[in-house]
Amino acid sequence: MGGDMNQKETGKRIRSARTQRGLTQKQLAGATGIHERTLRNYENGTTQPHGVFLRVLQEALDLNPSTKEVE
C-alpha cells in the first residue's frame, strides 16, 4: 500500500508541475516522446516513471532532481 501512495504523490507532483507550466498532457507528450496515455497513468498514480522516463520528465518540466519534486 505504501508504494501506491508514493505513486499517487508522484502523479500529483507531475500534474502540478505540468499545469503550472501551462502544458496539456498532449503537449507534454509531444515534448517528451512519452505516450499521452502513459503520462495520464503517471498522473493518476496507476504507474510510476523510472529511469529514462523520469529524467525526461524532470528535464521537460525543468525540475531539479535533488528537490525530489517528481521522485
DSSP file (Angstrom, degrees, kcal/mol; ACC not computed):
  #  RESIDUE AA STRUCTURE BP1 BP2  ACC     N-H-->O    O-->H-N    N-H-->O    O-->H-N    TCO  KAPPA ALPHA  PHI   PSI    X-CA   Y-CA   Z-CA
    1    1 A M     >        0   0    0      0, 0.0     4,-1.8     0, 0.0     5,-0.2   0.000 360.0 360.0 360.0 -34.9    0.0    0.0    0.0
    2    2 A G  H  >  +     0   0    0      1,-0.2     4,-2.1     2,-0.2     5,-0.1   0.878 360.0  53.1 -58.3 -38.8    2.9    2.4    0.7
    3    3 A G  H  > S+     0   0    0      1,-0.2     4,-2.4     2,-0.2    -1,-0.2   0.878 105.5  54.0 -64.3 -38.0    4.0    2.1   -2.9
    4    4 A D  H  > S+     0   0    0      2,-0.2     4,-2.3     1,-0.2    -1,-0.2   0.905 108.4  49.4 -62.2 -41.4    0.5    3.0   -4.1
    5    5 A M  H  X S+     0   0    0     -4,-1.8     4,-2.5     2,-0.2    -1,-0.2   0.910 109.9  51.0 -64.8 -42.0    0.6    6.2   -2.0
    6    6 A N  H  X S+     0   0    0     -4,-2.1     4,-2.6     1,-0.2    -2,-0.2   0.906 109.8  50.3 -62.0 -41.9    4.0    7.1   -3.4
    7    7 A Q  H  X S+     0   0    0     -4,-2.4     4,-2.5     2,-0.2    -1,-0.2   0.906 110.5  49.8 -62.2 -41.7    2.8    6.6   -7.0
    8    8 A K  H  X S+     0   0    0     -4,-2.3     4,-2.2     2,-0.2    -2,-0.2   0.917 111.9  47.8 -63.9 -42.9   -0.2    8.8   -6.2
    9    9 A E  H  X S+     0   0    0     -4,-2.5     4,-2.2     2,-0.2    -2,-0.2   0.911 111.3  50.6 -64.3 -42.6    2.0   11.6   -4.7
   10   10 A T  H  X S+     0   0    0     -4,-2.6     4,-2.4     1,-0.2    -2,-0.2   0.925 110.1  50.7 -60.1 -44.4    4.4   11.3   -7.7
   11   11 A G  H  X S+     0   0    0     -4,-2.5     4,-2.6     1,-0.2    -2,-0.2   0.898 108.8  50.7 -60.8 -42.2    1.4   11.7  -10.1
   12   12 A K  H  X S+     0   0    0     -4,-2.2     4,-2.5     1,-0.2    -1,-0.2   0.894 110.9  49.5 -62.7 -39.6    0.1   14.7   -8.2
   13   13 A R  H  X S+     0   0    0     -4,-2.2     4,-2.5     2,-0.2    -2,-0.2   0.894 111.0  48.8 -68.4 -39.6    3.5   16.4   -8.5
   14   14 A I  H  X S+     0   0    0     -4,-2.4     4,-2.6     2,-0.2    -2,-0.2   0.952 113.5  46.8 -63.6 -48.5    3.8   15.7  -12.2
   15   15 A R  H  X S+     0   0    0     -4,-2.6     4,-2.9     1,-0.2     5,-0.3   0.920 112.8  49.9 -59.6 -44.4    0.4   17.1  -12.8
   16   16 A S  H  X S+     0   0    0     -4,-2.5     4,-2.4     1,-0.2    -1,-0.2   0.932 112.1  46.5 -61.2 -47.2    1.1   20.1  -10.7
   17   17 A A  H  X S+     0   0    0     -4,-2.5     4,-1.0     1,-0.2    -1,-0.2   0.897 114.4  48.8 -62.6 -40.3    4.4   20.8  -12.5
   18   18 A R  H  <>S+     0   0    0     -4,-2.6     5,-2.3    -5,-0.2     3,-0.5   0.941 113.9  44.0 -66.0 -47.9    2.8   20.4  -15.9
   19   19 A T  H ><5S+     0   0    0     -4,-2.9     3,-1.5     1,-0.2    -2,-0.2   0.852 107.6  59.0 -70.1 -32.8   -0.2   22.6  -15.2
   20   20 A Q  H 3<5S+     0   0    0     -4,-2.4    -1,-0.2     1,-0.3    -2,-0.2   0.801 107.2  48.9 -63.1 -26.9    2.0   25.3  -13.5
   21   21 A R  T 3<5S-     0   0    0     -4,-1.0    -1,-0.3    -3,-0.5    -2,-0.2   0.395 117.8-116.0 -92.4   2.7    3.8   25.5  -16.9
   22   22 A G  T < 5 +     0   0    0     -3,-1.5     2,-0.3     1,-0.2    -3,-0.2   0.774  65.9 144.3  72.5  26.9    0.5   25.7  -18.8
   23   23 A L      < -     0   0    0     -5,-2.3    -1,-0.2    -6,-0.1     2,-0.2  -0.772  42.0-142.6-102.1 143.3    1.0   22.4  -20.6
   24   24 A T     >  -     0   0    0     -2,-0.3     4,-2.4     1,-0.1     5,-0.2  -0.516  32.8-108.0 -86.9 167.0   -1.6   19.9  -21.6
   25   25 A Q  H  > S+     0   0    0      1,-0.2     4,-2.6     2,-0.2     5,-0.2   0.896 122.8  53.9 -61.0 -38.2   -0.9   16.2  -21.4
   26   26 A K  H  > S+     0   0    0      2,-0.2     4,-2.2     1,-0.2    -1,-0.2   0.912 108.9  47.4 -63.3 -42.9   -0.8   16.2  -25.2
   27   27 A Q  H  > S+     0   0    0      2,-0.2     4,-2.2     1,-0.2    -2,-0.2   0.914 113.3  47.7 -65.0 -43.3    1.8   19.0  -25.3
   28   28 A L  H  X S+     0   0    0     -4,-2.4     4,-1.9     2,-0.2     6,-0.4   0.889 110.2  53.1 -65.8 -37.9    4.0   17.3  -22.6
   29   29 A A  H  X S+     0   0    0     -4,-2.6     4,-2.6    -5,-0.2     5,-0.5   0.930 110.5  47.4 -60.8 -45.1    3.7   14.0  -24.5
   30   30 A G  H  < S+     0   0    0     -4,-2.2    -2,-0.2     1,-0.2    -1,-0.2   0.869 113.3  48.2 -63.7 -37.2    4.9   15.8  -27.7
   31   31 A A  H  < S+     0   0    0     -4,-2.2    -1,-0.2     1,-0.2    -2,-0.2   0.791 123.1  31.2 -74.2 -28.2    7.7   17.4  -25.9
   32   32 A T  H  < S-     0   0    0     -4,-1.9    -2,-0.2     2,-0.2    -3,-0.2   0.666  95.9-125.6-105.4 -20.0    8.9   14.3  -24.2
   33   33 A G     <  +     0   0    0     -4,-2.6     2,-0.5     1,-0.3    -3,-0.1   0.556  67.0 134.3  79.7   7.2    8.1   11.5  -26.6
   34   34 A I        -     0   0    0     -5,-0.5    -1,-0.3    -6,-0.4    -2,-0.2  -0.794  66.3-105.0 -90.1 130.4    6.2    9.8  -23.8
   35   35 A H     >  -     0   0    0     -2,-0.5     4,-2.1     1,-0.1     3,-0.3  -0.210  22.4-124.9 -57.0 141.8    2.8    8.5  -24.9
   36   36 A E  H  > S+     0   0    0      1,-0.2     4,-2.3     2,-0.2     5,-0.1   0.862 111.7  53.8 -57.6 -38.9   -0.1   10.6  -23.7
   37   37 A R  H  > S+     0   0    0      2,-0.2     4,-2.2     1,-0.2    -1,-0.2   0.878 107.0  51.9 -64.1 -37.5   -1.8    7.5  -22.1
   38   38 A T  H  > S+     0   0    0     -3,-0.3     4,-2.3     2,-0.2    -2,-0.2   0.916 109.2  49.5 -65.4 -43.3    1.4    6.8  -20.2
   39   39 A L  H  X S+     0   0    0     -4,-2.1     4,-2.8     1,-0.2    -2,-0.2   0.910 109.5  52.2 -60.2 -42.2    1.5   10.4  -18.8
   40   40 A R  H  X S+     0   0    0     -4,-2.3     4,-2.2     1,-0.2     6,-0.2   0.908 108.8  50.2 -60.7 -41.8   -2.1   10.0  -17.8
   41   41 A N  H  X>S+     0   0    0     -4,-2.2     5,-1.9     2,-0.2     6,-1.2   0.885 110.3  50.2 -64.8 -38.3   -1.2    6.8  -15.9
   42   42 A Y  H ><5S+     0   0    0     -4,-2.3     3,-1.0     1,-0.2    -2,-0.2   0.952 112.8  46.1 -61.4 -48.7    1.6    8.6  -14.2
   43   43 A E  H 3<5S+     0   0    0     -4,-2.8    -2,-0.2     1,-0.3    -1,-0.2   0.819 112.5  50.1 -66.9 -31.4   -0.6   11.4  -13.1
   44   44 A N  H 3<5S-     0   0    0     -4,-2.2    -1,-0.3    -5,-0.2    -2,-0.2   0.561 113.0-118.0 -82.2  -8.6   -3.4    9.1  -12.0
   45   45 A G  T <<5S+     0   0    0     -3,-1.0   -37,-0.2    -4,-0.7    -3,-0.2   0.619  80.8 122.7  81.3  12.4   -0.9    7.1   -9.9
   46   46 A T  S   <S+     0   0    0     -5,-1.9     2,-0.3    -6,-0.2    -4,-0.2   0.901  83.3   6.5 -71.5 -41.3   -1.5    3.9  -11.9
   47   47 A T  S    S-     0   0    0     -6,-1.2    -2,-0.3    -9,-0.2    -1,-0.1  -0.875  73.3-133.2-134.4 167.8    2.2    3.6  -12.8
   48   48 A Q        -     0   0    0     -2,-0.3     2,-0.1    -3,-0.1     6,-0.1  -0.980  22.8-115.5-127.9 136.7    5.3    5.5  -11.8
   49   49 A P        +     0   0    0      0, 0.0     2,-0.3     0, 0.0   -39,-0.0  -0.442  37.3 179.6 -70.4 142.0    8.1    6.8  -14.1
   50   50 A H    >>  -     0   0    0     -2,-0.1     3,-1.3     4,-0.0     4,-0.8  -0.920  43.5 -17.4-134.7 161.1   11.5    5.3  -13.7
   51   51 A G  H 3> S+     0   0    0     -2,-0.3     4,-2.1     1,-0.3     3,-0.2  -0.109 129.1   8.0  53.0-125.2   14.9    5.7  -15.3
   52   52 A V  H 3> S+     0   0    0      1,-0.2     4,-2.8     2,-0.2    -1,-0.3   0.867 130.6  54.8 -60.0 -40.5   14.9    7.5  -18.6
   53   53 A F  H <> S+     0   0    0     -3,-1.3     4,-2.1     1,-0.2    -1,-0.2   0.891 108.2  49.3 -64.3 -38.6   11.3    8.4  -18.4
   54   54 A L  H  X S+     0   0    0     -4,-0.8     4,-2.4    -3,-0.2    -1,-0.2   0.928 112.7  47.1 -64.7 -44.8   11.8   10.1  -15.0
   55   55 A R  H  X S+     0   0    0     -4,-2.1     4,-2.4     2,-0.2    -2,-0.2   0.901 110.4  52.5 -64.2 -40.8   14.8   12.1  -16.3
   56   56 A V  H  X S+     0   0    0     -4,-2.8     4,-2.7     1,-0.2    -1,-0.2   0.913 111.3  46.9 -61.8 -42.8   12.9   13.1  -19.5
   57   57 A L  H  X S+     0   0    0     -4,-2.1     4,-2.5     2,-0.2    -2,-0.2   0.911 110.4  52.5 -65.6 -41.6   10.0   14.4  -17.3
   58   58 A Q  H  <>S+     0   0    0     -4,-2.4     5,-3.1     1,-0.2     4,-0.2   0.913 113.7  43.8 -60.4 -42.1   12.4   16.3  -15.0
   59   59 A E  H ><5S+     0   0    0     -4,-2.4     3,-1.1     3,-0.2    -2,-0.2   0.938 114.6  48.1 -67.9 -46.5   14.1   18.0  -18.0
   60   60 A A  H 3<5S+     0   0    0     -4,-2.7    -2,-0.2     1,-0.3    -1,-0.2   0.842 118.6  40.2 -65.1 -33.7   10.8   18.8  -19.8
   61   61 A L  T 3<5S-     0   0    0     -4,-2.5    -1,-0.3    -5,-0.2    -2,-0.2   0.337 109.8-122.6 -97.7   6.6    9.3   20.2  -16.6
   62   62 A D  T < 5 +     0   0    0     -3,-1.1     2,-0.4    -4,-0.2    -3,-0.2   0.914  54.1 161.9  53.0  50.0   12.5   21.9  -15.5
   63   63 A L      < -     0   0    0     -5,-3.1    -1,-0.2    -6,-0.2    -2,-0.1  -0.821  41.0-129.2-103.0 139.1   12.6   20.1  -12.2
   64   64 A N    > > -     0   0    0     -2,-0.4     3,-2.0     1,-0.1     5,-0.7  -0.779  12.4-146.9 -85.3 118.1   15.7   19.7  -10.1
   65   65 A P  G > 5S+     0   0    0      0, 0.0     3,-1.2     0, 0.0     6,-0.2   0.789  95.4  64.6 -57.0 -27.9   16.1   16.1   -9.2
   66   66 A S  G 3 5S+     0   0    0      1,-0.3    -2,-0.0     2,-0.1    -3,-0.0   0.696  94.0  59.9 -71.5 -16.6   17.6   17.0   -5.8
   67   67 A T  G < 5S-     0   0    0     -3,-2.0    -1,-0.3     1,-0.0    -4,-0.0   0.622  97.2-141.2 -82.2 -11.8   14.3   18.5   -4.8
   68   68 A K  T < 5 +     0   0    0     -3,-1.2    -2,-0.1    -4,-0.4    -1,-0.0   0.789  51.4 146.9  56.0  29.2   12.6   15.2   -5.2
   69   69 A E  S   <S+     0   0    0     -5,-0.7   -52,-0.1     1,-0.2    -1,-0.1   0.844  79.1  19.5 -65.0 -32.7    9.7   17.1   -6.6
   70   70 A V              0   0    0     -6,-0.2    -1,-0.2     1,-0.1   -56,-0.1   0.656 360.0 360.0-108.9 -22.1    8.8   14.3   -9.0
   71   71 A E              0   0    0     -6,-0.2    -2,-0.1   -58,-0.1   -61,-0.1   0.502 360.0 360.0 -70.8 360.0   10.6   11.3   -7.5
